[in-house]
Amino acid sequence: DPGHGGPDPGAIGQAGTREKAINLDIARRVEKLLKAKMANAIMTRSRDSDVGLYARSDIANKGNADIFVSIHINANDNPSIGGTSTYIYPGSGSSSETLRRQESYRLAQAIQDELVDSLGLRDIGVKEANFAVLRTSNMPAVLVELAFISNEAEEKLINTDSFKNKAAQAIVDGIVKYFAGKRTA
């Protein structure tokens, strides 16, 4: 799920980088890597189009996706803040959500570990947030915040092919690690 798109640019960096374009570029790279591993990747958008928050999780739910991964670039009013984080939905406390929350956490930790190792940015960790795409997904779901577009150095970095390739590969490696852990559990 490449975050934002269409009239919603997401965050915009000081140099004019639009989050929606970086998200889509990295998501396409993830899709290509997953398909090379014979995985069926369902994209919520494959071009610069407007897809609503609830439509995104609906696409995954109707496609019977095994996992949901939303790709984003973070921003903060303080331009010195940087790093990588991955979010899960904290759940409403119902017992029916317990397993999904546990699996979302395992997926988030696997992806976060790979991202931190590969990108070398500050490890902000796995966090909880009530994001619509995470709350309304029926499957384990995570939202990655790869770097900060509001941080000058990280904005330059996210515009490089090296960063985009490393981020995509790390997401895929985290997904593979997650599913490998499910087989051995």
N, C-alpha and C positions, 0 to 999 in steps of 0.2 A: 504494500500500500504506500505509494509515493504521496506523502502528505501535501495538502494544499492543491493548487492548480486552477486553471481558468482565470477568473477575475481575482482570485485570492492568491497573492504572491507569497504568502507566508512572511517570514522575517526578511528584511532587506539590509544587506551589509553596507558599510560606509562607502565601499567601492562600487555599490550598485548591484551586487550579487543578489539574485532572487532565490530564496529557499526552494520554491516550487521546482525550479529548473534543476537544482542539484539533487533534490529528492528523486525526481523522475530519472535522471541520468544514472544514479546509483541503483535504483530499483530495476532498471533495464539490465544493468550489469549482473545484479543478483539473479534475475530471471534467466539470463543466458547461462550463468554458472549452474543454476539448479537444473535447467533442461539438459545440460551436458551430463548431469548425474542421473538423468532419466526421471527426474521429479516433474510433476505437473504443477507449474507455477501459475496461479490465477492472479492477474494484475487487476487492481481496482481502477486504474487508469493507465493507458499506454501512450497517451499524448497529453498535451497541455489542455486539459478539459476540466470542467467543474463537476466534481462528484461530491454529493453531500456526505456529511459525517455518518449518518445512519445508512445511506446507500452503500458505503464502503463495507461496513460489517455485514450488510445484507448480501453483498456479492460473495463474501467468504462463507456465510451461513448457507446460502442457497447452493453454493458450489461444494458443500460438504468438505471444506478445507480442514486439514489436520491441525494447522496452526495459522495464526494471523500475525504478520510483522509489518508495522507501520514505520516508515523511514522519514526522519526529520532532521533538521539542523536547529539548534537552540539559539536563543538570544537573551540578552540581559541588558538592563540599563547601565550596568557597570562594565565598561569595555575590557577591563582586566580579567574578567572571569572567563575561564575556558574549561574544556574537558568533555568527557563522554559519559552518558548515563543511559539507562534503559528502564522503562516504566512498565508496571503491571497495574491492573485494577485491584484495589484492596478487597473488594467483595463486600457484600451486604451483611455477611455473617451467617447466611443460610447454609445449612449442611450440604445442599445440592451444589453450591459454588466452591466448596472446600477443595475438591479434587482439581477443578479448573484453575483455582488460584495457585495451588501447589505446583501444577504443571506449568503454569505461566511463569512462576518464579524460577523453576528449573530451566526453562527456555531462556528467560531473561538473563540468568546468571551465565549460562553457556555462551550466549551472544556477547554479553558484556565482557567476559573474560577474553574472548577472542579479539574484540574491538580494542580493548586496552593494550593487549599484547602487540597487536598489529599497528595501531595508529600512534601509540606512545603518548597519548594525551592524558591529562589528569583523570584518574578514576573517581568519578562522582558516585558510582555504584548503581545498584538496583533500587529504584524508588517506587513509591505507590502514588497513583493519581487517578482521579475519577474522570478520565478522558472518555468521551462518548464511544470511540471506536473500540476501546478496551472493554467498556462496560457492556456493550451490546453484542459482542462476539460470543458465539456458542463454544468456541474452542480455545485452547491456550492462546493468549494474545499478549503481544509486547509492542511497545513504542520506543524506538531507539532515537536518541538525540546524539548524533555523531560528533558534533563539535559546536562551537559558538560562532555564528555569522557576525555577531557584534564585537568579536575579538579580532583586531586587525590581522594578527599573525594567522589565526585559524581561518579567517575569511580567505586569505591568500592560499592557504593549504587546501581548503575544500575545492578550490577551482583547478587543482592539478589532477592529471590523469592518475598519478601515483596514489594520491589519497583516495580517489574514487574507486580504483581497483582494489586497494587494500581494504577499504570499508566493505565493499561488496563481497570480497573473499572472506573476510572475517565474519560477516553475517551468515554466509553459507556454511563456513566451518562451524559456527555456533549451532546452526540448525542440524548439521550432521552429527555433532557431538550430542545434542539433545536426543535425537532419534536413536543413536547408538546406546545411550543410557537407558532408553525405554526398552530396548531389546534385551539388555542384561539385567534389568530390574525384575 
